[in-house]
Each structure stands twice: as C-alpha cells, then as structure tokens.
C-alpha cells in the first residue's frame, strides 16, 4: 500500500467516523424524545483495483444512515387519557394540514396527543391524528377502509353535547291489598325527551275490584313548570291484576308512546318494567304496613339522561375515540387506524418522528389495532425513545478512538512525506 493509499484510507476514516459521531450525538440528544428510533450508521470497505493480485485497501465509506424502525421502544404509562402508544409495527396516520388532503398525510409513532383549542387531537409535533368516523356503536362508516380518502382528521369539537331519551321505567312498588274499592293513590316519575328536557308523568292507581287496579296516566308536563303540559301519552290507562297471593297476574300493555312534545323533541317509545308475571319482583299487592293503606314505593327508576356538555375524550385499547359528557353519557365518534408497511425502514424521514411513504417502503395497508402486524394500542401511555445511552457512549468511544487513530495516520503520513521530500533535496 502506498503512502497515498494510506492517506486516502485515513481521510475516508475521518469522514466515516464523523458521520458515526453525528449519529451518536443525535441519538443521545433524543434519548427522551417520544417514539424516537435510534439512528444507525452502516459502513463498507472501499477496495481499489489490484496489483499483482493484491488488493489495495482504500478505507471505508458510509453506506447508509437509517433509523432502526423495527426496534420497539419501552412503553410508559401516563396520566393523560389521550396519550397512546403502539405496541407493534404500525404507525399512526397524521397530517399537518386541516384540509384533509391525502397528499399531506404522514406517518408517526408519536402518540403524545392532546385536544387543542379547536377540538382536534394533535401530538407534540403539531400533527393531527386521523381515523375513521363511526356511529355511536363504533361501527366504521367508511365503505373502503383501506383508502386514505376514508380517513378524517379527528375533530372532537364536532360533538357539542348529547342527551338520551327515556325508553324504560322500572317499578318496584306495593299496592295496598287492604285498600277499599274506589280508593286511589298517585305516584309520579321523571322522563327525558330526545333533547334532554325533563318531563313528569303522574300515575293514578284506582282499585276497581279485588285484585284489580286501573292505572291512569297523565300527559307529561314540564318538570320545571308543572303548569305546562308538554306532550301526549298513549294509552292513557291500563288494567293491572294480581293473583290471590299478591303476585302480578296480568296487565293490558306495558308499551306506551309519547308524542307531540312541545319542546320539539322526536316522539318517544316507553316501556314499563312492572315485574315478572307470577312473581313478586315488581308490582305486588300485599297489605299495607301502615295504619292507613298507602302505596309503598321501593323503586321507580327510569333511564335517559339530561342534555350534557362534552367533558373529555378517552381512547380505548381498541383505538376507539370516545366523547364523554358531564351527564354520564359516552359516545364513540372515531376509530383510529394503524398503517403498516412491508419495509418500514424504507420510509422517508421527514422531520422529528414524522415519515412519508415511498416505493422502498412498499404500499401502505390500513388496519385495525390488533390486526396482523399493526400492533395494539396502549391507552394512557407513550412509547419511549429506543436510544440506550450506555450503548451510545460505547459507540462514541469507539468512533472517537477510530477518528483519533485516523488523524494520527494522517500525521504520520505527513511526516513520511516530509522525510521523502528532504531526502530528494
């Protein structure tokens, strides 16, 4: 090997080790960056032509600088319900623009999401999270789930509030067997219409014969203003009978319709759960436990809830984004999609933990969390950086020593050139 070859090899070593040191520096700097993937540098020996079948080494060259996408970072739990981590090989689909253009979409494993002032889920790199819109049961509304055009930027502000109409009223009460025929008693219960407005319906229980009662229902009135009739209930009366042991024997119907709400609400279908025929688990007719016969109410309960404001957002392990309201209702609004690639190392690194697709990575495949190699979503958690500082320090020492050695070779070659020139003179 000539002095020139030695010098060339040393210079290439300086360049290669400079790149290695830069990668180490970047890895250490991102040791605390969410979902950061360690940068790896690959080297290759340079070989010149041969002389007398002996190859003349010409140093080394960096063949690639890539991020180890296959490495899984440690997953750490957080107290933020919109933080999510992927345990597996997939990526979140994100965008830096609100125009919902697939050309603006990118891919990231940074799940440090929070709700911004406009109601969008955005991560610490200002990238908006995308997903499929769903109905209240979590069923995806898109017809082609593997099309980027089926994705929407998750907008929590689109859900401003929610209410739920009452559909069932449960009765657990005792009508006094020692009441006289024609005696009557009044009870009442509260319902909510589809707009979340509270209404009250009264029941008048009239004993018409032994073991037989008429239950007459008043039309609903506003709970806030009993003087205002707010709807119509039908049928307005039913007949309830009991057997000789005080158990429920029959009722003419337990299905009712409430129409013409003055609030503008949609009509409601109402079912009365009065207990099991032949059992004592609802309406009963036993003697009163008081000196004056009266209805004894154990329970009158109804479902439905008032109108409630959005109070928060949660993300499940299945990737369902659920809006929570201050009235206790919860409504699924989006399903997070996971993108996978046949060669994730081939993705183009755009910035931070943001990547873009290209031919080297292969075609994207949109999957549900838990499908194939998409990985699962871990709620209230973040994927930590894959940087191992102790490993990086070892790399730094090796690169530093190699760099110093190459510099020493250059110094030595320089001295040898000086000696050669002196000899010539």
Secondary structure, 3 states (H helix, E strand, C coil): CCHHHHHHHHHHHHHHHHHHHHHHHHHHHCCCCCCCCCEEEEEEEEEEEEECCEEEEEEEEEEEEEECCCCCCCEEECCCCCEEEEECCCEEEEECCCCCCHHHEEEECCCECEECCCCEEECCCCCEEEEEEECCCCCECCCCCCCHHHCEECEHHHCCEEEECCCEEEEEEEEECCCCCCCEEEEEEEEECCCCCEEEEEEEEEEEECCEEEEEECCCEECCEEEEECCEEECCEEEEEECCCCEEEEECCCEEEEECCCCCCCCEEEEEECCCCCCCCCCEEECCCCCCCCCEEEEEEECCEEEEEEEEEEECCCCEEEEEECCCCEEEEEEEEEEECCCHHHCEEEECCEEECCHHHCCCEEEECCCCCCCEEEECEEECCCCCHHHHHHHHHHHHHHHHHHHHHHHHHHHHHHHHHHHHC
